[in-house]
Amino acid sequence: MNNEQFRAAAYALIDRIVTYREELASKTPPVLSKKEPGEILRALPTVAPEQPENLAAVLQDLDEHVFSGVMHWQHPRFFGYFPVGGGLASVLAAIVTNGLGVIGLNWQSAPALTEIETAVMVWMRDLLGLSSAWNGVIQDSASSSAVVALICARERTTAYSAAAGGLQAESTALTVYTTAEAHSSVVKAATLAGFGHDNVRLVETDADFSMNTQALQAAISEDRAAGKRPCAIVATVGTTSTTAVDPIEAIAAIAVREGIWLHVDSAMAGSAMLAPEFRHYWQGLESADSLVVNAHKWMTMAPECSFYFVRDAEHLVRVMSTNPSYLRTDVDGEVINYRDWGIPLGRTFRALKVWLTLRLEGADALRQRIRRDCGNTAWLAQQVDATDAWERVAPAPFQTICLIHKPLGLEGEALDAHTLDWCRQINNSGFAYLTPAIVGERWIVRVSVGSELMEREDVEALWEVMRKTAEDSAHAHTAKIIS
Ligand SMILES: Cc1ncc(COP(=O)(O)O)c(C=O)c1O
């Protein structure tokens, strides 16, 4: 593709993206893609084109198979999983990044990539209310951040064993503590970091799904008595299923007393800390060792953009650094080389998303979005609490409500079938999208408020449709039993 062909295609595509966003804003497409499994694959040629195709034909295929071949995460009635960043300022940044065609291997390979990352991580540290003791870097995901955190924990406990025989040379097993409510990436990270599944303790939770700190202390003491070495705790502020909040202050006190690494996973709910009224959920965080907040979830930035903060950047660099001759430069002593702050060598210009978003929209817009979404969530929680047969199964501290519709007499598997049925009906209708999940051994429905275009009227419309669908479905079920 030459420059002029690029210009023509880019203008056409920008126009198409704008039309797509306009269609979403007017709630035109069904939230769930109507494609059948295999339909897109069958429509594509089985061999790659040898010769260039005409732009118009390619754009038409994009329309038919791509724009309508995805779930519409940016739809105002997308209530599934979690809000995903699609802010247009960050989309512009992605275009610039790819337009530059650069990669950061060291400072010299793209000085702006490094220095804008340094600047925005200081901005974000301040905006999230963290002290200046933290240093941040942008990783691709919370999952990678968890791997880095647990490797750093392992290296601290073993006095840098990786430089010699690694975990294989250790005489006692190292243990990691989290809960069954933690994201699946935590156990995966522990396994990848070499701890082994058998050495991950899933600490008991309380009725609100948060970590029970007495059980944590007991598990640590038990492991010590059995000759194991407690190494890391992964606590979550805003768990995936219910957005439960582990008590960071009490957990941090245990971590400090026991000399254990504390990683705090705030991938989803960390964005709320842009608003100071939510920061009490981070009480005690200043004693943690590492923290992750995904800006590509509720903080508007297009994926991937995950903020990883550490207290001891020197330790991080010691664990992660590589220094092959071909990457050395004359200025290495004066600059930051972010390749030494994580796993990949070649780093993309993710910081540009943050920089352009903050410059073009301002931090207050991000903060107001958090307040809007939490206000809408509180409204929905009030409706659920005030309506017969509807129950919330967990507190809703941020933007997710976990609920069930429980008609009189429906229990156990019959209740599960009812929950899955009304949720599926709404999803298949295309009106809205919700995620069912198992919480406390029962199916529930998660309502995740907060896609960028979602306003109060969308939450009100969802509530009306949920009530009608679930209540009609329960009546139909009762009528069937009676007949
Ligand atoms: C609490 C929590 N931690 C971690 C993750 C994983 O995030 P990522 O996809 O960036 O690895 C999620 C994703 O939903 C999450 O909710």
The ligand as a MOL file (V3000), in Angstrom:
LIG
                    3D

  0  0  0     0  0            999 V3000
M  V30 BEGIN CTAB
M  V30 COUNTS 16 16 0 0 0
M  V30 BEGIN ATOM
M  V30 1 C -10.0280 -8.3480 38.7460 0
M  V30 2 C -9.4220 -8.7470 37.4270 0
M  V30 3 N -8.1160 -9.0740 37.3750 0
M  V30 4 C -7.5320 -9.4380 36.2160 0
M  V30 5 C -8.2400 -9.4680 35.0440 0
M  V30 6 C -7.5250 -9.8860 33.7920 0
M  V30 7 O -7.2590 -8.7760 33.0060 0
M  V30 8 P -6.3940 -8.8720 31.6540 0
M  V30 9 O -7.3710 -9.2790 30.5910 0
M  V30 10 O -5.8600 -7.4980 31.4550 0
M  V30 11 O -5.3440 -9.8700 31.8510 0
M  V30 12 C -9.5910 -9.1390 35.0360 0
M  V30 13 C -10.3590 -9.2000 33.7840 0
M  V30 14 O -11.5510 -9.2580 33.7330 0
M  V30 15 C -10.2070 -8.7640 36.2660 0
M  V30 16 O -11.5060 -8.4510 36.3330 0
M  V30 END ATOM
M  V30 BEGIN BOND
M  V30 1 1 1 2
M  V30 2 1 2 3
M  V30 3 2 2 15
M  V30 4 2 3 4
M  V30 5 1 4 5
M  V30 6 1 5 6
M  V30 7 2 5 12
M  V30 8 1 6 7
M  V30 9 1 7 8
M  V30 10 2 8 9
M  V30 11 1 8 10
M  V30 12 1 8 11
M  V30 13 1 12 13
M  V30 14 1 12 15
M  V30 15 2 13 14
M  V30 16 1 15 16
M  V30 END BOND
M  V30 END CTAB
M  END
